[in-house]
Amino acid sequence: MLVIRKPRDSEVKTLAALEHVCFPKAEAAPSDVMRARYETFPDNFLVAESDGVIRGYINGCSAATPKIEDRMYHDASLHDPAGDYLLVFGLGVHPNAREHGLAGTLLRSYISLARKRGQKGVGLTCKDHLVHYYSRFGFQDMGQSDSQHGGTTWHDMQLIFDRDGQPAGLVQAAGAGQTEGSDA
């Protein structure tokens, strides 16, 4: 049975190891950065667990805008607890657990978390091949990002809620979340 929950302090090393399995070395957060993030904004972490094993995770800070700046990836102190937007720094699913909708389940849970908090939306960056994937959840492509994180090209993606807390302009394709994306 799949459980989406907040990770425990003792699981941060597992999350850091999973980050390095899911992302290229230049993009993966070092263990000390993952620890600093968890200590600063633990409520912005979710894990997908099945059979007692963490299969995937999502994390990021809250900020005043939905746009991620490169310095945010490495400096947890830039987290704004009163921020209007929940940002995604990493969404990763272990390669052996992909193609089962875990990334989509984690992303929907994260979107729901932002909505329940009364935040205005969710922001992330993704590579070109994942723009369509995130658009199925209501994210809009804001164009090429200024980010140079990991030495690659990114797209700024934003999901802004309407006044009722629903994703504005969401047209969700049947089966959204069935294709896994490991980098966000």
C-alpha positions in Angstrom: 0.0 0.0 0.0 1.3 3.4 -0.9 1.5 6.1 1.8 2.3 9.8 1.2 3.6 11.3 4.4 6.2 13.7 5.9 9.6 12.1 6.4 11.2 11.6 9.7 14.5 13.2 10.7 16.2 9.8 10.6 15.2 9.5 6.9 17.0 12.6 5.6 20.1 10.5 4.6 17.8 8.2 2.6 16.4 11.2 0.8 19.8 12.6 0.0 20.9 9.2 -1.4 17.7 9.0 -3.4 18.4 12.5 -4.8 21.7 11.3 -6.1 20.1 8.3 -7.8 17.4 10.5 -9.4 19.5 13.5 -10.6 22.8 14.0 -12.3 25.6 14.9 -9.9 25.7 18.6 -11.0 22.0 18.9 -10.1 21.6 16.8 -7.0 21.7 18.5 -3.6 24.6 17.5 -1.4 23.7 15.7 1.8 24.4 18.8 3.9 22.1 20.9 1.8 19.3 18.3 2.0 19.8 18.3 5.8 19.7 22.1 6.0 16.5 22.2 3.9 14.9 19.6 6.1 15.9 21.4 9.3 14.6 24.7 7.9 11.4 23.6 6.2 10.5 20.1 7.2 6.8 20.7 6.5 7.7 21.1 2.8 8.9 17.6 2.4 6.7 14.6 1.4 7.7 11.0 0.7 6.0 8.1 -1.0 6.5 4.9 0.9 5.4 1.4 0.1 6.2 -1.8 1.9 8.2 0.2 4.4 10.5 1.6 1.7 10.7 5.2 0.6 10.2 5.1 -3.2 10.1 8.8 -3.9 10.0 12.3 -2.5 9.3 16.0 -3.2 10.7 19.1 -1.4 11.1 22.8 -1.8 10.8 26.0 0.1 8.1 28.7 0.3 8.8 32.0 -1.3 7.2 35.4 -2.2 7.2 34.5 -5.9 6.7 31.3 -7.9 10.1 31.7 -9.6 13.1 29.7 -8.4 16.4 31.5 -8.2 19.6 29.3 -8.3 20.7 30.5 -4.9 17.6 29.0 -3.3 18.7 25.5 -4.1 21.8 25.9 -1.8 20.7 28.4 0.8 17.8 27.1 3.0 17.7 30.5 4.8 15.9 31.9 1.8 12.8 30.0 2.8 10.0 32.4 3.6 7.6 30.7 6.0 4.9 33.2 5.1 5.7 32.9 1.3 2.7 32.9 -1.1 4.2 30.1 -3.2 5.4 26.6 -2.6 8.4 25.8 -4.8 9.6 22.4 -6.0 13.4 21.8 -5.7 13.3 18.1 -6.3 10.7 15.5 -7.3 12.3 12.1 -7.5 11.2 8.5 -7.8 13.7 5.6 -7.6 14.2 4.1 -11.1 12.9 0.7 -9.9 9.6 2.4 -8.8 8.9 4.5 -11.9 6.0 4.1 -14.3 3.5 3.5 -11.4 2.3 7.1 -11.1 4.3 7.9 -7.9 5.6 11.2 -9.2 2.1 12.4 -10.1 0.8 11.3 -6.7 3.5 13.2 -4.9 3.0 16.3 -7.1 -0.8 16.2 -6.5 -0.2 15.9 -2.8 2.2 18.8 -2.8 -0.3 21.0 -4.8 -2.9 20.0 -2.2 -0.5 21.0 0.6 -0.1 24.5 -0.9 -3.9 24.9 -1.4 -4.6 23.8 2.2 -2.1 26.4 3.4 -3.9 29.1 1.5 -0.8 29.7 -0.7 -1.3 31.3 -4.2 0.3 28.5 -6.2 3.3 26.3 -6.9 6.5 27.0 -8.9 9.2 24.7 -10.3 11.8 24.5 -13.0 12.0 21.6 -15.4 13.8 20.4 -18.5 12.3 20.8 -21.9 11.2 17.1 -22.1 9.1 17.5 -18.9 7.2 20.7 -19.9 4.2 18.6 -21.2 4.2 16.3 -18.2 3.9 19.2 -15.7 1.3 21.0 -17.9 -1.0 18.1 -17.4 -1.2 19.1 -13.7 -2.1 22.7 -14.6 1.4 24.2 -14.7 2.0 26.8 -17.3 5.3 27.2 -19.1 6.6 30.7 -18.4 9.5 30.2 -20.9 13.2 29.6 -20.5 14.3 30.1 -16.9 17.3 32.3 -15.9 18.4 29.3 -13.9 21.7 27.8 -14.8 21.5 25.1 -12.0 23.6 22.1 -12.9 24.8 23.8 -16.1 21.6 23.0 -18.1 18.6 24.8 -19.6 15.4 25.0 -17.6 11.8 26.2 -18.0 10.0 28.1 -15.4 6.7 26.5 -14.7 3.9 28.0 -12.5 0.6 26.7 -11.3 -1.4 29.6 -9.9 -4.6 29.0 -8.0 -7.8 30.8 -8.7 -9.8 32.6 -5.9 -11.4 29.2 -5.0 -8.0 27.6 -4.5 -8.2 25.6 -7.7 -5.5 25.5 -10.4 -6.4 28.4 -12.8 -7.1 27.1 -16.3 -6.5 23.4 -15.4 -7.3 21.1 -18.2 -6.1 17.7 -16.9 -5.6 15.0 -19.5 -6.9 11.5 -18.8 -4.2 9.6 -17.0 -2.2 12.6 -15.9 0.5 11.4 -13.6 1.0 8.0 -15.3 4.3 9.0 -16.8 7.2 9.5 -14.4 9.4 12.5 -14.4 12.4 12.4 -12.1 13.8 15.9 -12.4 12.0 19.1 -11.5 
